[in-house]
Amino acid sequence: MDFPALKAHLSAIQTEAETKLQDIADTKALNEWRVLYLGKKSEMTGLSKQMGQLEASEKPQFGQSLNQVRQALEAKWNDKREALAAAEQSARLMAETIDVTLPGRRANFGAMHPISKVIREIEDVFLGMGFLIADGPEVETDKYNFEMLNLPKDHPARDMQDTFYITEELLMRTHTSPMQVRTMERLAPQVPVKVLVPGRVYRRDEDDATHSHAFTQIEGLVVGEGIRMSDLKGTLEQFARALFGEHQQVRLRPSFFPFTEPSAEVDLICVQCQGEGCRVCKQTGWIEILGSGMVHPRVLDMAGYDSSRYTGFAFGMGAERVAMLKYGIPDIRQFYQNDLRLLSQFATI
């Protein structure tokens, strides 16, 4: 190809490139244009390779023209790139614009679960009376769950607690009383012993409004010299008044538990009717809240304490039972349904 033909071809390439550049509307198309007209395999590069066919005097002229066209196209490409970048940034800013006049969205704050709240309150009461908080295994041995608590194998009182057995000697604990024995074994013969044991327990109960196969029990134990039933009643009265008001009283009724002797059920003045009689307390004015009694001498002896010298009392309550009374919740199952309509009410309590 001679010199005039190469110059004409170069001019045609420039005209075509500039025309197509005007119609480009996005960065991807712009990059494709650059590869097509300025890339290593472009026609511009092909023309530079044909310079070898020209006369020696024509090569500098064509080379100069080629460089001028390349520089002109690169300048136009750069201007187009900046214009597109500005337009894309403007569009992105418009899409991401925040209307600062809109009202803010209120944050959703969590709240302590009512069972956790009750456990904390009960712990605070007994910590103030000098009790220590203890925790123990939920998978327990038959020895500590039953035998050390005066419930030998085949004892009929075992039927009072329908048990989840894992093996013949391992089970899901049916109460937190095993930690009373473990604590006495660890501390014996040290006195006084004052311990509170909150924790999950498991029984093969049918779930209904007042029963659950898994629930939270809180047990207390005091061992020392000269501990009497009156100490038990005074301790429980202080607990009741701290949780339910200074007007509260406790009433002890005879009962039976294998690990305490004598044993007593403990009633409070009904929190719904304040003792006047209602449906909740079955018109009696009293409502049961926990079981208690003096630690059985055999339990003391097996745990390492001389029952001829030391006495003690124990009590146990369900945290769910306390929460139902304190907050007026009629069904124990509501505690485990994760219903925000219920739980959100405790955000301000």
C-alpha positions as CSV (number, residue, x, y, z in Angstrom):
1,M,0.0,0.0,0.0
2,D,1.4,3.4,-1.0
3,F,1.7,6.5,1.1
4,P,-1.5,8.3,0.0
5,A,-3.5,5.1,0.5
6,L,-2.1,4.6,4.0
7,K,-2.9,8.2,5.0
8,A,-6.4,7.8,3.6
9,H,-6.9,4.6,5.6
10,L,-5.6,6.3,8.8
11,S,-8.0,9.2,8.3
12,A,-10.9,6.8,7.8
13,I,-10.0,4.9,11.0
14,Q,-9.9,8.2,13.0
15,T,-13.3,9.3,11.6
16,E,-14.9,6.0,12.4
17,A,-13.4,5.8,15.9
18,E,-14.5,9.4,16.8
19,T,-18.1,8.7,15.5
20,K,-18.4,5.5,17.5
21,L,-16.9,7.2,20.6
22,Q,-19.8,9.7,20.7
23,D,-22.4,7.0,21.0
24,I,-20.7,5.2,23.9
25,A,-22.7,5.4,27.2
26,D,-21.0,3.1,29.7
27,T,-17.5,2.2,30.9
28,K,-17.6,-1.4,29.5
29,A,-18.3,-0.2,25.9
30,L,-15.6,2.4,26.3
31,N,-13.0,-0.2,27.2
32,E,-14.0,-2.3,24.3
33,W,-13.6,0.8,22.0
34,R,-10.1,1.3,23.3
35,V,-9.1,-2.3,22.6
36,L,-10.6,-2.0,19.1
37,Y,-8.9,1.2,18.0
38,L,-5.8,1.6,20.3
39,G,-5.0,-2.0,21.3
40,K,-2.1,-4.2,20.2
41,K,-4.3,-5.9,17.6
42,S,-6.0,-2.8,16.3
43,E,-5.9,-1.5,12.8
44,M,-3.7,1.4,14.0
45,T,-1.1,-1.1,15.1
46,G,-1.5,-2.9,11.7
47,L,-0.8,0.4,9.8
48,S,2.4,1.0,11.8
49,K,3.6,-2.4,10.7
50,Q,3.1,-1.4,7.0
51,M,5.4,1.6,7.3
52,G,8.2,-0.7,6.1
53,Q,6.7,-0.6,2.6
54,L,7.1,3.1,2.3
55,E,10.0,5.1,0.8
56,A,12.6,6.3,3.3
57,S,11.4,9.9,2.9
58,E,7.8,9.0,3.5
59,K,8.3,7.0,6.7
60,P,8.8,10.0,9.0
61,Q,5.8,11.8,7.7
62,F,3.5,8.8,8.1
63,G,4.9,8.0,11.5
64,Q,4.2,11.6,12.6
65,S,0.6,11.4,11.3
66,L,0.1,8.0,13.0
67,N,1.3,9.4,16.4
68,Q,-0.9,12.4,16.0
69,V,-4.0,10.3,15.4
70,R,-3.2,8.0,18.2
71,Q,-2.7,10.9,20.7
72,A,-5.9,12.5,19.5
73,L,-7.9,9.3,20.0
74,E,-6.3,8.7,23.4
75,A,-7.2,12.2,24.5
76,K,-10.8,11.8,23.4
77,W,-10.9,8.4,25.1
78,N,-9.6,9.9,28.4
79,D,-12.2,12.8,28.2
80,K,-15.0,10.3,27.6
81,R,-13.8,8.1,30.5
82,E,-13.8,11.0,32.9
83,A,-17.3,12.1,31.7
84,L,-18.7,8.6,32.1
85,A,-17.1,8.2,35.6
86,A,-18.6,11.5,36.7
87,A,-22.1,10.5,35.4
88,E,-21.9,7.1,37.0
89,Q,-20.9,8.6,40.3
90,S,-23.7,11.2,40.1
91,A,-26.2,8.4,39.4
92,R,-24.9,6.3,42.3
93,L,-25.1,9.3,44.7
94,M,-28.7,9.9,43.7
95,A,-29.5,6.3,44.3
96,E,-27.9,6.3,47.7
97,T,-29.2,9.6,48.9
98,I,-30.5,9.6,52.5
99,D,-33.5,11.7,53.3
100,V,-32.3,13.2,56.6
101,T,-35.8,14.6,57.2
102,L,-37.3,11.1,57.7
103,P,-38.0,10.2,61.4
104,G,-35.5,7.7,62.9
105,R,-36.3,4.1,63.5
106,R,-36.5,3.0,67.1
107,A,-34.0,0.4,68.1
108,N,-35.4,-2.9,69.5
109,F,-33.8,-3.6,72.8
110,G,-33.8,-7.1,74.4
111,A,-35.0,-7.8,77.9
112,M,-34.0,-10.3,80.6
113,H,-36.2,-13.4,80.5
114,P,-38.7,-13.5,83.4
115,I,-37.2,-16.8,84.7
116,S,-33.7,-15.3,84.6
117,K,-34.9,-12.2,86.3
118,V,-36.6,-14.2,89.1
119,I,-33.5,-16.3,89.7
120,R,-31.3,-13.1,90.0
121,E,-33.8,-11.6,92.5
122,I,-33.9,-14.8,94.6
123,E,-30.1,-15.1,94.5
124,D,-29.7,-11.5,95.6
125,V,-32.0,-12.1,98.6
126,F,-30.1,-15.1,99.8
127,L,-26.7,-13.6,99.1
128,G,-27.7,-10.8,101.4
129,M,-28.4,-13.5,104.1
130,G,-24.9,-14.9,103.7
131,F,-25.6,-17.8,101.3
132,L,-23.2,-19.0,98.6
133,I,-24.4,-19.9,95.1
134,A,-23.5,-23.4,93.9
135,D,-24.0,-25.2,90.6
136,G,-23.8,-28.9,89.7
137,P,-24.2,-31.4,86.9
138,E,-27.5,-31.9,85.3
139,V,-26.5,-35.5,84.4
140,E,-26.3,-37.0,87.9
141,T,-25.6,-40.4,89.5
142,D,-28.2,-42.5,91.2
143,K,-26.1,-42.3,94.3
144,Y,-26.3,-38.5,94.7
145,N,-29.8,-38.0,93.2
146,F,-31.4,-40.7,95.5
147,E,-29.3,-42.8,97.8
148,M,-27.4,-40.0,99.6
149,L,-30.8,-38.3,100.1
150,N,-32.3,-41.2,102.1
151,L,-33.8,-42.8,99.0
152,P,-32.3,-46.2,98.6
153,K,-33.0,-48.4,95.6
154,D,-36.6,-49.7,95.5
155,H,-37.7,-47.0,98.0
156,P,-41.4,-46.3,97.3
157,A,-40.8,-42.5,97.5
158,R,-38.8,-42.7,94.2
159,D,-42.1,-42.9,92.5
160,M,-42.8,-39.3,93.5
161,Q,-40.2,-38.3,90.9
162,D,-40.7,-40.0,87.5
163,T,-37.1,-40.0,86.3
164,F,-35.3,-39.9,82.9
165,Y,-32.7,-42.7,83.2
166,I,-29.7,-42.8,80.9
167,T,-28.3,-46.0,82.4
168,E,-29.1,-47.8,85.6
169,E,-26.7,-45.5,87.5
170,L,-26.9,-42.3,85.4
171,L,-30.0,-40.1,85.1
172,M,-31.1,-36.5,84.4
173,R,-31.3,-35.0,87.9
174,T,-34.9,-34.7,89.2
175,H,-34.0,-32.0,91.7
176,T,-31.0,-29.8,92.7
177,S,-30.7,-31.6,96.1
178,P,-27.7,-33.6,95.0
179,M,-25.6,-30.4,95.2
180,Q,-26.6,-30.1,98.8
181,V,-25.0,-33.5,99.5
182,R,-22.0,-32.7,97.3
183,T,-21.5,-29.4,99.1
184,M,-21.7,-31.0,102.6
185,E,-19.2,-33.7,101.5
186,R,-16.8,-31.0,100.3
187,L,-17.1,-28.8,103.4
188,A,-17.5,-31.4,106.2
189,P,-17.0,-30.9,109.1
190,Q,-16.9,-27.1,108.5
191,V,-19.9,-25.1,109.8
192,P,-22.0,-23.1,109.1
193,V,-23.0,-24.3,105.7
194,K,-25.3,-21.9,103.8
195,V,-25.7,-22.6,100.1
196,L,-28.3,-21.9,97.4
197,V,-28.5,-24.1,94.3
198,P,-30.4,-22.9,91.2
199,G,-30.5,-25.1,88.2
200,R,-32.4,-27.1,85.6
201,V,-34.1,-30.3,86.6
202,Y,-36.0,-33.0,84.6
203,R,-39.0,-35.2,85.3
204,R,-41.3,-37.3,83.1
205,D,-44.3,-35.0,83.6
206,E,-46.9,-34.3,81.0
207,D,-46.6,-30.7,80.0
208,D,-49.6,-28.6,81.0
209,A,-50.4,-25.2,82.4
210,T,-48.6,-25.9,85.7
211,H,-46.2,-28.7,84.9
212,S,-43.2,-29.1,82.6
213,H,-40.8,-32.0,81.9
214,A,-37.9,-29.5,82.3
215,F,-38.0,-26.6,84.8
216,T,-35.8,-24.5,87.1
217,Q,-35.5,-25.5,90.7
218,I,-33.8,-23.4,93.5
219,E,-32.9,-25.2,96.7
220,G,-31.3,-23.9,99.8
221,L,-29.4,-25.6,102.6
222,V,-28.3,-24.5,106.0
223,V,-26.3,-26.7,108.4
224,G,-24.8,-25.8,111.8
225,E,-25.2,-26.1,115.5
226,G,-28.5,-25.3,117.1
227,I,-30.4,-24.8,113.7
228,R,-34.1,-25.0,114.4
229,M,-37.4,-25.0,112.5
230,S,-37.9,-21.4,113.6
231,D,-34.7,-20.5,111.7
232,L,-36.3,-22.0,108.6
233,K,-39.5,-20.1,109.0
234,G,-37.7,-16.8,109.7
235,T,-35.5,-17.3,106.6
236,L,-38.5,-18.0,104.4
237,E,-40.4,-15.0,105.7
238,Q,-37.5,-12.7,104.9
239,F,-37.4,-14.2,101.4
240,A,-41.2,-13.8,100.9
241,R,-41.2,-10.2,102.0
242,A,-38.2,-9.3,99.8
243,L,-39.9,-10.8,96.7
244,F,-43.6,-10.1,97.3
245,G,-43.8,-7.2,99.8
246,E,-43.5,-6.4,103.5
247,H,-47.1,-7.5,104.2
248,Q,-46.2,-11.1,103.4
249,Q,-46.5,-14.0,105.8
250,V,-45.6,-17.7,105.5
251,R,-47.6,-20.7,106.8
252,L,-46.1,-24.1,107.3
253,R,-48.2,-27.2,106.7
254,P,-47.0,-30.8,107.6
255,S,-45.8,-32.8,104.6
256,F,-43.4,-35.6,103.7
257,F,-40.1,-35.6,101.9
258,P,-37.6,-38.5,102.4
259,F,-34.7,-36.2,102.9
260,T,-36.2,-33.9,105.6
261,E,-37.8,-34.7,109.0
262,P,-40.1,-33.0,109.9
263,S,-41.2,-31.7,106.5
264,A,-43.5,-28.9,105.6
265,E,-45.2,-27.3,102.6
266,V,-44.9,-23.5,102.7
267,D,-47.7,-21.1,101.8
268,L,-47.8,-17.4,101.2
269,I,-50.7,-14.9,101.4
270,C,-52.2,-15.1,98.0
271,V,-50.6,-12.5,95.8
272,Q,-53.7,-12.0,93.7
273,C,-56.3,-11.3,96.4
274,Q,-54.0,-10.4,99.3
275,G,-55.6,-13.1,101.5
276,E,-59.3,-12.3,100.9
277,G,-59.9,-15.4,98.8
278,C,-60.1,-15.8,95.0
279,R,-60.1,-18.3,92.2
280,V,-56.3,-18.6,92.2
281,C,-56.1,-19.6,95.9
282,K,-59.3,-21.5,95.8
283,Q,-60.9,-19.0,98.3
284,T,-58.4,-20.0,101.0
285,G,-56.3,-16.8,101.0
286,W,-53.1,-18.8,100.9
287,I,-51.1,-20.2,98.0
288,E,-48.4,-22.9,98.1
289,I,-44.9,-21.8,96.9
290,L,-42.3,-24.3,98.1
291,G,-41.4,-27.4,100.2
292,S,-39.1,-27.5,103.1
293,G,-38.0,-29.2,106.3
294,M,-35.2,-30.1,108.7
295,V,-32.5,-32.1,107.1
296,H,-32.9,-35.8,107.9
297,P,-30.3,-37.1,110.3
298,R,-29.3,-39.9,108.0
299,V,-28.6,-37.4,105.2
300,L,-26.3,-35.5,107.5
301,D,-24.5,-38.6,108.6
302,M,-24.0,-39.9,105.0
303,A,-22.6,-36.5,104.0
304,G,-20.0,-36.4,106.8
305,Y,-21.8,-34.4,109.6
306,D,-22.5,-35.8,113.0
307,S,-26.3,-35.6,113.3
308,S,-26.1,-35.7,117.1
309,R,-24.3,-32.4,117.1
310,Y,-25.4,-30.7,113.9
311,T,-28.8,-29.9,112.5
312,G,-29.9,-28.1,109.4
313,F,-32.8,-27.1,107.2
314,A,-33.5,-27.3,103.5
315,F,-36.1,-25.8,101.1
316,G,-36.8,-26.0,97.4
317,M,-38.9,-24.0,95.0
318,G,-39.6,-23.7,91.3
319,A,-38.5,-20.5,89.7
320,E,-41.3,-20.8,87.2
321,R,-43.8,-21.1,90.1
322,V,-42.4,-17.9,91.7
323,A,-42.5,-16.0,88.3
324,M,-46.1,-17.1,87.7
325,L,-47.1,-15.7,91.0
326,K,-45.0,-12.6,90.9
327,Y,-46.0,-11.6,87.3
328,G,-49.5,-13.1,87.1
329,I,-48.6,-15.5,84.2
330,P,-51.2,-18.3,84.1
331,D,-49.5,-20.9,82.0
332,I,-45.9,-22.2,82.6
333,R,-45.6,-23.1,78.9
334,Q,-45.6,-19.3,78.0
335,F,-42.1,-19.1,79.4
336,Y,-40.7,-21.4,76.7
337,Q,-42.6,-20.3,73.6
338,N,-40.2,-17.4,72.8
339,D,-43.3,-15.1,72.3
340,L,-42.0,-11.6,72.0
341,R,-45.4,-10.3,73.0
342,L,-44.8,-11.7,76.5
343,L,-41.1,-11.2,76.7
344,S,-41.2,-7.5,75.6
345,Q,-43.3,-6.7,78.6
346,F,-40.3,-7.3,80.9
347,A,-38.1,-4.7,79.1
348,T,-39.3,-2.1,81.6
349,I,-39.9,-4.2,84.7
